């Protein structure tokens, strides 16, 4: 089941659309960010803070977040382990 995941400062992303969560420090990721900004596919969810993670989503969208990749991955794992009432893991 797809859920909304908090990526910081009141911003959320659909968990079913996320492909990967990356660290923005490498040169290829920096080029990817610049390319997405040039193409209009970048979503800046940092609220003016330093970019600490890059979320790649379906549709070639690149989402910038001020949270660390480990923090975002932990939130994905928390929501993946929670099952709605009436559903089982079997």
GIFEN-V191558 format. One record per pair of residues at least 12 apart in sequence whose ideal C-beta (glycine too) atoms are under 10 Angstrom apart, sorted by sequence separation. I is the first residue (numbers start at 1). J is the second residue. If there is no record, write none. Layout:
BEGIN
I,J
I,J
END
This chain:
BEGIN
2,14
3,15
4,16
42,54
43,55
52,64
53,65
55,67
2,15
3,16
5,18
51,64
52,65
53,66
1,15
2,16
7,21
43,57
50,64
51,65
52,66
53,67
55,69
1,16
2,17
49,64
51,66
52,67
53,68
54,69
2,18
5,21
41,57
49,65
50,66
51,67
52,68
53,69
46,63
49,66
52,69
53,70
55,72
33,51
36,54
41,59
43,61
44,62
45,63
46,64
47,65
48,66
49,67
52,70
53,71
41,60
42,61
43,62
44,63
45,64
46,65
47,66
52,71
53,72
36,56
41,61
42,62
43,63
44,64
45,65
46,66
52,72
53,73
30,51
33,54
39,60
40,61
41,62
42,63
43,64
44,65
45,66
46,67
29,51
32,54
41,63
42,64
43,65
44,66
45,67
39,62
29,53
30,54
32,56
36,60
29,54
35,60
36,61
37,62
24,50
25,51
36,62
24,51
25,52
29,56
35,62
36,63
37,64
23,51
24,52
26,54
32,60
34,62
36,64
23,52
24,53
25,54
33,62
13,43
23,53
24,54
32,62
22,53
23,54
33,64
11,43
13,45
21,53
22,54
11,44
12,45
21,54
22,55
29,62
11,45
20,54
21,55
22,56
10,45
11,46
20,55
21,56
7,43
9,45
11,47
19,55
20,56
8,45
9,46
10,47
18,55
19,56
20,57
7,45
8,46
9,47
17,55
18,56
19,57
24,62
7,46
8,47
9,48
17,56
18,57
19,58
9,49
17,57
18,58
19,59
22,62
24,64
8,49
16,57
17,58
19,60
24,65
13,55
16,58
17,59
19,61
21,63
14,57
18,61
8,52
13,57
14,58
17,61
21,65
8,53
18,63
23,68
24,69
7,53
17,63
21,67
23,69
21,68
22,69
23,70
7,55
13,61
21,69
20,69
21,70
5,55
13,63
21,71
21,72
11,63
13,65
21,73
20,73
11,65
18,72
21,75
11,66
21,76
7,63
9,65
11,67
7,64
8,65
9,66
7,65
8,66
9,67
18,76
6,65
7,66
8,67
13,72
7,67
8,68
15,75
6,67
15,76
13,75
8,71
13,76
7,71
8,72
15,79
6,71
7,72
15,80
6,72
5,72
8,75
5,73
7,75
6,75
5,75
5,76
3,75
3,76
5,78
6,79
5,79
3,78
4,79
5,80
3,79
2,79
3,80
1,79
1,80
3,82
1,82
3,84
1,83
1,84
1,87
END
